[in-house]
Amino acid sequence: MWKTPAEMTTPADEKILAVLERARTVGFLGPGPLRVHLEHARCFEPALDEGVTRMIDLGSGGGLPGLPIFIDRTSLEGALLDASARRCAFLTWAVFELGLRDRVEVIEGRAEELAHTDLRASFDAAVCRGFGPPAITVECAMPFVRRKGVVVISEPPERRPWPEAQLTTLGLTVSTKHRSVVTFTRTGELDARLPRKAKLQQRDPLFRFSE
């Protein structure tokens, strides 16, 4: 039977799918076909133009979307960040298994704390898949990117209109939407207090969707 281009598997795809299978085995990847997870991760790539040379994946977990992006973009360097020691141990294995250790670092820690270290404003892009509620995801991700850098996150399931006026006051603009992801460009100065402690983010989100 003939396969469509979307169904064809390259040697690189075979390797990443094997890593994702292990991620599922140890409980770091949810249900659904592995190919669908892989293709969703690749939806983030159109937002990363040639000027993006350093990228961080926040809450990387089982390695999505970061690992496929680093595999596809062979000149891209950066980091996979996760708060769990177990997930970071898996990610360290995955980076070695996929031959990425020369250009991809695994960092263990909480994003809202590490964004106040020398990692602040040190990346061209931050990507997030399933990190948390939209307002928390944006607040944690944007301090990692330099001015004119991009934050690329999964669209919330409800697909509600983003509160662009509120985002503008935070120094962000909604620049593009592509399939199931949305891209923000950091255009303004960043409030030094951001990101705030996790409990404060939950109690008083930076923005809310209109009802």
C-alpha positions as CSV (number, residue, x, y, z in Angstrom):
1,M,0.0,0.0,0.0
2,W,1.3,3.5,-0.9
3,K,1.9,5.9,1.9
4,T,1.2,9.6,1.9
5,P,4.1,11.9,2.7
6,A,2.7,12.4,6.2
7,E,2.9,8.6,6.8
8,M,6.4,8.2,5.5
9,T,9.1,7.7,8.2
10,T,12.7,8.9,7.8
11,P,15.5,7.3,9.8
12,A,15.5,10.5,12.0
13,D,11.8,10.0,12.6
14,E,12.4,6.4,13.6
15,K,14.8,7.5,16.3
16,I,12.7,10.2,17.7
17,L,9.6,7.9,17.7
18,A,11.6,5.3,19.6
19,V,12.5,7.9,22.2
20,L,8.8,9.0,22.4
21,E,7.8,5.4,22.9
22,R,10.1,5.2,25.9
23,A,8.7,8.5,27.2
24,R,5.2,6.9,27.1
25,T,6.4,3.7,28.8
26,V,7.7,5.7,31.8
27,G,4.6,7.9,31.9
28,F,5.9,11.2,30.4
29,L,3.8,11.2,27.3
30,G,0.0,11.0,27.1
31,P,-2.3,8.8,24.9
32,G,-2.7,9.0,21.1
33,P,-0.6,7.9,18.2
34,L,3.1,8.8,18.5
35,R,3.1,10.2,15.0
36,V,0.4,12.7,16.0
37,H,2.5,13.9,18.9
38,L,5.5,14.3,16.6
39,E,3.5,16.2,14.0
40,H,2.1,18.5,16.6
41,A,5.6,19.3,17.8
42,R,6.6,20.2,14.3
43,C,3.7,22.7,14.2
44,F,6.0,24.9,16.4
45,E,8.7,25.1,13.7
46,P,7.2,27.6,11.3
47,A,7.4,30.3,14.0
48,L,11.1,29.9,14.4
49,D,12.8,31.9,11.6
50,E,16.5,31.8,10.6
51,G,17.3,34.4,13.3
52,V,16.4,31.9,16.1
53,T,19.7,30.2,17.1
54,R,19.0,29.5,20.8
55,M,15.8,28.0,22.0
56,I,14.4,26.7,25.4
57,D,11.6,24.2,25.8
58,L,9.8,24.8,29.1
59,G,8.3,21.8,31.0
60,S,9.8,19.5,28.4
61,G,8.6,16.4,30.1
62,G,8.9,13.6,27.5
63,G,10.8,15.9,25.2
64,L,8.0,17.6,23.2
65,P,8.1,19.8,21.4
66,G,11.9,20.4,21.9
67,L,13.5,17.2,20.8
68,P,11.9,17.0,17.3
69,I,12.7,20.7,16.8
70,F,16.4,20.3,17.7
71,I,16.6,17.2,15.5
72,D,15.1,19.1,12.5
73,R,17.0,22.3,13.1
74,T,20.6,21.1,13.1
75,S,22.1,24.5,13.8
76,L,19.8,25.2,16.7
77,E,21.2,25.2,20.3
78,G,19.5,25.5,23.6
79,A,18.0,23.7,26.5
80,L,15.2,21.4,27.8
81,L,13.9,22.6,31.2
82,D,11.8,20.6,33.6
83,A,11.2,20.7,37.3
84,S,11.2,16.9,37.8
85,A,14.5,15.1,38.5
86,R,13.0,11.9,36.9
87,R,12.0,13.7,33.7
88,C,15.4,15.4,33.5
89,A,17.1,12.0,33.8
90,F,15.0,10.8,30.9
91,L,15.7,13.9,28.9
92,T,19.5,13.5,29.5
93,W,19.3,10.0,28.2
94,A,17.2,11.2,25.2
95,V,19.6,14.0,24.3
96,F,22.5,11.4,24.4
97,E,20.5,8.8,22.4
98,L,19.6,11.4,19.7
99,G,23.1,12.7,19.4
100,L,22.2,16.2,20.6
101,R,24.5,16.5,23.7
102,D,26.9,18.9,21.9
103,R,24.2,21.6,21.5
104,V,21.3,20.8,23.9
105,E,21.5,21.1,27.7
106,V,19.0,19.6,30.2
107,I,18.2,22.0,33.1
108,E,16.4,20.9,36.2
109,G,14.4,23.5,38.1
110,R,11.3,25.6,38.2
111,A,10.8,28.1,35.4
112,E,9.5,30.9,37.6
113,E,12.8,30.7,39.6
114,L,15.3,30.1,36.9
115,A,13.9,33.0,34.9
116,H,15.6,35.3,37.5
117,T,19.0,33.8,36.9
118,D,21.5,34.2,34.1
119,L,19.1,32.3,31.9
120,R,16.9,35.5,31.7
121,A,16.6,37.0,28.3
122,S,19.2,34.6,26.9
123,F,17.2,32.8,24.3
124,D,15.7,33.7,20.9
125,A,12.7,31.5,21.4
126,A,10.8,29.7,24.1
127,V,8.5,26.8,23.3
128,C,5.9,25.3,25.6
129,R,3.5,22.4,25.1
130,G,1.1,21.5,27.9
131,F,3.1,23.7,30.4
132,G,0.0,25.0,32.2
133,P,-2.8,27.6,31.9
134,P,-2.1,30.2,29.2
135,A,-1.5,33.1,31.5
136,I,1.0,31.1,33.6
137,T,2.7,29.7,30.5
138,V,3.2,33.2,29.0
139,E,4.4,34.7,32.3
140,C,6.9,32.0,32.8
141,A,8.2,31.8,29.2
142,M,8.5,35.5,28.2
143,P,11.4,36.3,30.6
144,F,13.6,33.7,29.0
145,V,13.5,35.4,25.6
146,R,15.4,38.5,24.5
147,R,13.6,41.5,23.1
148,K,12.2,40.7,19.7
149,G,12.4,37.0,20.7
150,V,9.3,34.7,20.4
151,V,7.3,32.6,22.7
152,V,5.4,29.7,20.9
153,I,2.8,27.8,22.9
154,S,-0.1,25.4,22.2
155,E,-3.4,27.1,21.7
156,P,-5.9,26.5,24.5
157,P,-8.5,23.9,23.6
158,E,-11.3,26.5,23.7
159,R,-9.5,28.6,21.0
160,R,-10.8,31.8,22.6
161,P,-9.6,35.2,21.2
162,W,-6.4,36.3,23.0
163,P,-6.7,39.5,25.0
164,E,-4.3,41.4,22.8
165,A,-4.7,44.7,24.6
166,Q,-3.7,43.1,27.9
167,L,-0.8,41.4,26.2
168,T,0.4,44.6,24.7
169,T,0.7,46.2,28.2
170,L,3.0,43.2,29.1
171,G,5.2,44.0,26.1
172,L,3.9,41.1,23.9
173,T,2.2,41.0,20.6
174,V,0.4,38.1,19.0
175,S,2.3,37.8,15.9
176,T,1.2,34.6,14.2
177,K,-1.1,31.6,14.5
178,H,-0.3,28.3,12.8
179,R,-2.6,25.3,13.1
180,S,-2.6,24.5,16.9
181,V,0.0,27.0,18.1
182,V,0.2,30.7,18.7
183,T,3.3,32.9,18.6
184,F,4.0,36.0,20.7
185,T,6.8,38.4,20.0
186,R,8.4,40.2,22.9
187,T,8.3,43.9,21.9
188,G,8.6,45.8,25.1
189,E,10.6,46.0,28.3
190,L,10.1,43.2,30.8
191,D,8.8,43.9,34.3
192,A,11.7,42.8,36.6
193,R,9.2,41.2,39.0
194,L,8.1,38.6,36.4
195,P,7.7,35.7,36.6
196,R,6.1,35.8,40.1
197,K,5.9,33.0,42.6
198,A,3.6,30.1,41.4
199,K,0.9,30.7,44.0
200,L,0.6,34.4,43.1
201,Q,0.4,33.5,39.4
202,Q,-2.5,31.1,40.1
203,R,-4.3,33.6,42.4
204,D,-3.9,36.6,40.2
205,P,-3.2,35.8,36.5
206,L,-1.5,38.4,34.3
207,F,-4.4,38.3,31.9
208,R,-7.8,36.7,31.5
209,F,-9.8,35.7,28.5
210,S,-13.1,37.5,27.9
211,E,-16.1,35.5,28.7
